[in-house]
Amino acid sequence: MYTLVQAATQLRQQIDQFTPLSDDEWARLVPHLTIVTLQKQQTFARQGITADRIGLVLDGALRQFYTKDGDERTTYFFFEHQLTGAYMSCVTGRPSPVTIEALTPTTCVSFPYAVFHDLLETYPGWQRFGRLLAEYLMVALEERMASLLLLSPEERYLSLLEGPYKDLLQRVPQHYIASYLGITPVSMSRIRNRIRPR
């Protein structure tokens, strides 16, 4: 169980990895922080509903996915120390195209996007953070698109094994990983069998 002080400390540590904030700049956000506790399959954001909050995962795991004709397409996973939110919905004010759902019991520290936007407009430290965060998200999105467009399914699977998110394979059900890779669970099982050491 996290106290709000502990949660706020973790959030500030993650923000400081992008750029340090002055105590005054940080203090402008603190009154708006809340702890959000999700049980498995509860949602942080839901497709079709306008999102208005972002947050930092303190513990647990979340899955982001689109749903079309009853078929779920997994696009991202969020783990400890990662910022999460339906950013497109927050920025545009339109209903979210994605659902962000807890894969396990999950705790986040959360704050309203409107407050965050006002901070970005007002304070130099927050402006730097916003720019660096946007660059980080843009690089991650381009890497994801390049992976889907340029790599074979087997290469995408191998990149998970060798990359910084290899523990994802132990923490996420296989059918969600297959969806994230853009393949069927059967195809992923065949890939795993082919590359398994003899």
C-alpha positions as CSV (number, residue, x, y, z in Angstrom):
1,M,0.0,0.0,0.0
2,Y,1.4,3.4,-1.0
3,T,1.0,6.6,0.9
4,L,0.4,9.7,-1.2
5,V,3.8,11.0,-0.2
6,Q,5.5,7.8,-1.4
7,A,3.6,7.9,-4.6
8,A,4.5,11.6,-5.2
9,T,8.1,10.9,-4.5
10,Q,8.2,8.1,-7.2
11,L,6.5,10.4,-9.7
12,R,8.9,13.2,-9.1
13,Q,11.9,10.8,-9.5
14,Q,10.6,9.7,-12.9
15,I,10.0,13.3,-14.0
16,D,13.5,14.3,-12.9
17,Q,14.9,11.6,-15.2
18,F,13.6,13.9,-18.1
19,T,14.4,17.2,-16.4
20,P,14.6,18.5,-12.9
21,L,11.7,20.7,-11.6
22,S,12.1,23.4,-9.1
23,D,10.3,22.9,-5.7
24,D,7.8,25.6,-6.6
25,E,7.1,24.0,-10.0
26,W,6.6,20.6,-8.4
27,A,4.4,22.0,-5.6
28,R,1.9,23.1,-8.3
29,L,1.1,19.5,-9.2
30,V,1.1,17.9,-5.7
31,P,-2.4,19.0,-4.6
32,H,-3.9,17.3,-7.6
33,L,-2.3,13.8,-7.1
34,T,-4.5,10.8,-6.3
35,I,-3.7,7.2,-5.9
36,V,-5.7,4.9,-8.2
37,T,-6.0,1.2,-7.3
38,L,-7.2,-1.2,-10.0
39,Q,-8.1,-4.8,-9.8
40,K,-7.4,-7.2,-12.6
41,Q,-9.5,-6.2,-15.7
42,Q,-10.5,-2.8,-14.3
43,T,-9.7,0.1,-16.6
44,F,-7.6,3.2,-16.4
45,A,-9.1,4.4,-19.7
46,R,-11.9,3.0,-21.8
47,Q,-12.6,3.1,-25.5
48,G,-15.4,5.4,-26.4
49,I,-15.1,7.5,-23.2
50,T,-13.2,10.8,-23.1
51,A,-10.1,10.4,-21.0
52,D,-9.1,13.2,-18.6
53,R,-6.2,11.8,-16.5
54,I,-2.7,10.5,-16.9
55,G,-0.6,8.7,-14.3
56,L,2.5,6.7,-13.3
57,V,2.4,3.0,-12.7
58,L,3.7,2.3,-9.2
59,D,3.2,-1.5,-9.3
60,G,1.4,-3.9,-11.5
61,A,0.8,-4.1,-15.3
62,L,-1.6,-2.5,-17.8
63,R,-2.5,-3.4,-21.4
64,Q,-3.5,-0.9,-24.0
65,F,-5.7,-2.2,-26.9
66,Y,-8.1,-1.2,-29.6
67,T,-11.3,-3.2,-30.2
68,K,-12.8,-3.6,-33.6
69,D,-15.7,-6.0,-34.5
70,G,-15.1,-7.7,-31.1
71,D,-11.4,-8.3,-31.9
72,E,-8.8,-6.8,-29.5
73,R,-5.6,-5.5,-30.9
74,T,-2.9,-5.0,-28.2
75,T,-0.6,-2.1,-28.9
76,Y,1.3,-1.4,-25.7
77,F,2.0,-2.6,-22.1
78,F,2.7,-0.4,-19.1
79,F,4.8,-1.5,-16.1
80,E,6.3,0.0,-13.0
81,H,7.8,3.5,-13.4
82,Q,6.0,4.2,-16.8
83,L,3.7,7.0,-17.5
84,T,0.3,5.9,-18.8
85,G,-2.8,7.4,-20.2
86,A,-5.0,7.7,-23.3
87,Y,-3.0,10.7,-24.5
88,M,-4.9,11.2,-27.8
89,S,-8.2,11.5,-26.0
90,C,-6.7,13.8,-23.3
91,V,-5.1,16.1,-25.9
92,T,-8.1,16.2,-28.4
93,G,-11.0,16.0,-25.9
94,R,-12.5,13.3,-28.1
95,P,-13.6,9.8,-26.9
96,S,-10.6,7.5,-26.4
97,P,-9.9,5.1,-29.3
98,V,-8.1,2.7,-26.8
99,T,-8.8,0.9,-23.6
100,I,-6.1,0.6,-20.9
101,E,-6.9,-2.3,-18.7
102,A,-5.1,-3.8,-15.6
103,L,-3.5,-7.2,-16.3
104,T,-2.9,-7.6,-12.5
105,P,-3.8,-5.7,-9.4
106,T,-2.2,-2.3,-10.2
107,T,-1.6,0.9,-8.4
108,C,-1.0,4.3,-10.1
109,V,-0.5,7.8,-9.0
110,S,-2.7,10.0,-11.2
111,F,-3.5,13.6,-12.0
112,P,-5.9,15.5,-14.3
113,Y,-4.6,16.2,-17.8
114,A,-6.1,19.7,-17.6
115,V,-3.8,20.5,-14.7
116,F,-0.8,19.1,-16.5
117,H,-1.7,21.2,-19.6
118,D,-1.9,24.4,-17.5
119,L,1.5,23.6,-16.0
120,L,3.0,23.1,-19.4
121,E,1.7,26.5,-20.4
122,T,3.0,28.3,-17.4
123,Y,6.3,27.0,-16.0
124,P,9.6,26.6,-17.8
125,G,10.5,23.3,-16.0
126,W,7.2,21.8,-17.0
127,Q,7.6,23.1,-20.6
128,R,10.9,21.3,-20.8
129,F,9.4,18.1,-19.4
130,G,6.5,18.2,-21.8
131,R,8.8,18.6,-24.8
132,L,11.1,15.8,-23.7
133,L,8.1,13.6,-23.0
134,A,6.7,14.2,-26.4
135,E,10.0,13.4,-28.0
136,Y,10.2,10.2,-26.0
137,L,6.7,9.1,-27.0
138,M,7.4,10.0,-30.7
139,V,10.5,7.8,-30.7
140,A,8.6,4.9,-29.1
141,L,5.8,5.2,-31.6
142,E,8.2,5.3,-34.6
143,E,10.1,2.3,-33.2
144,R,6.8,0.4,-32.9
145,M,5.7,1.3,-36.4
146,A,9.1,0.3,-37.9
147,S,8.9,-3.0,-36.1
148,L,5.5,-3.8,-37.5
149,L,6.4,-2.7,-41.0
150,L,9.9,-3.9,-41.4
151,L,10.5,-6.9,-39.2
152,S,9.1,-10.4,-39.7
153,P,7.0,-11.9,-36.9
154,E,10.0,-14.0,-35.8
155,E,12.2,-10.9,-35.8
156,R,9.7,-9.1,-33.7
157,Y,9.5,-12.0,-31.2
158,L,13.3,-12.1,-31.0
159,S,13.5,-8.4,-30.4
160,L,11.3,-8.9,-27.3
161,L,13.7,-11.7,-26.1
162,E,16.7,-9.5,-26.5
163,G,15.3,-6.1,-25.7
164,P,14.7,-4.1,-22.5
165,Y,11.2,-5.6,-22.1
166,K,12.1,-9.3,-22.1
167,D,10.5,-9.8,-18.7
168,L,7.2,-9.0,-20.5
169,L,7.3,-12.7,-21.6
170,Q,7.0,-13.8,-18.0
171,R,4.5,-11.2,-16.9
172,V,1.9,-11.1,-19.8
173,P,-0.3,-13.9,-21.1
174,Q,0.9,-15.4,-24.4
175,H,-2.2,-14.5,-26.4
176,Y,-1.7,-10.8,-25.5
177,I,1.9,-10.9,-26.6
178,A,0.9,-12.5,-29.9
179,S,-1.7,-9.7,-30.4
180,Y,1.0,-7.1,-29.6
181,L,3.3,-8.8,-32.2
182,G,0.5,-8.8,-34.8
183,I,0.3,-12.6,-35.1
184,T,-1.9,-15.4,-33.9
185,P,-1.2,-17.4,-30.7
186,V,-0.6,-20.5,-32.9
187,S,1.9,-18.6,-35.1
188,M,3.7,-17.5,-31.9
189,S,3.8,-21.0,-30.6
190,R,5.4,-22.2,-33.8
191,I,8.0,-19.4,-33.7
192,R,8.9,-20.3,-30.1
193,N,9.3,-23.9,-31.0
194,R,11.6,-23.0,-34.0
195,I,13.9,-20.9,-31.9
196,R,14.0,-23.0,-28.7
197,P,17.4,-24.4,-28.1
198,R,17.7,-28.1,-29.1
